[in-house]
Amino acid sequence: MRIFGAAILAASLLVTNAFAAETLPAGKPAGVKKAQGANNALLIIGGIGVAGLGIGLAASSNGGGPTTITTGTVGTTTP
């Protein structure tokens, strides 16, 4: 699970750098109004779905392996 998490983290760091190829011009606004006006419903729903999937996978793990149950015989004595 740690390796999977590390791979996802590394991929997310690489992807964010790839999308940041354009630099902002000096002295100009960053375009916050344009970003706020965009329809981000699909991104929000996708993010919630990915978070739910991660929580589901984390909750369904069995915590390190199968448990073993040992049964023994019970001895009785007669008077």
N, C-alpha and C positions, 0 to 999 in steps of 0.2 A: 504494500500500500504506500510506503514511503517513496519507493522508486516511481510509482505512478504519479504521486503528487509532485515530486521533483521534476518529472518530465513535463507535466502540465504547467508548472511555474516557469520553467525554462522556455517553453513554447510561447507562453503569454508575453514574456519579456521580449522575445524576438519579433513577435507579431506587432506589438505596439511600436517598436522602432521602425518596422517596415511601413506602417501607415503614417508615420511622422516625417515623411520624406520632404514635404513642403515646409519651408520656414516662413514665419510671419515677417512682413516688411517692418522695418524700424519706424516707430512713431505712428503707426496705424492701429486702429482698434482691432481687437482679437476676434471679433465676430460673435460675441456672446448672444446678442439678440437673434442672430440668424440661427444659432445652435438651439436656443430656447424655442424658437418657432417651428423647428423641424418636428415631424411626426416620429417619435421614438417608441411608439407602442410595441412594435415588433421586437425591438431590442430589449425592452423591459420584460415582455412576456418570455422571451428566450432566456434572459438572465435568471428569471424566477424558475423556469423549467430546469436549467442547469444546476441551480442551487438545490432544488428539490431532488434532482437525481443524485447529487453528491451526498445529501443528507440521507437519502434512502440507501445508498450503497454503504455508508458508514454505519447506519443502524442495523443493516442486515448481516454484517460480518459477525462471525461467531467468537471473536476475541482471542484468537491464537491457536485454535486447533480443536480437535474432537476431545470430548471428555470420556473417560472410561469409567465404567461402573463395575466394581468387583462384588461378587456375591460369594458368601461362604456358607458352609454348612453349620447348622446349629446343633450342638451336642446336648443331649438330655441324659439325666441320670435317673435311675429308678431306685426307690428305697427298698 
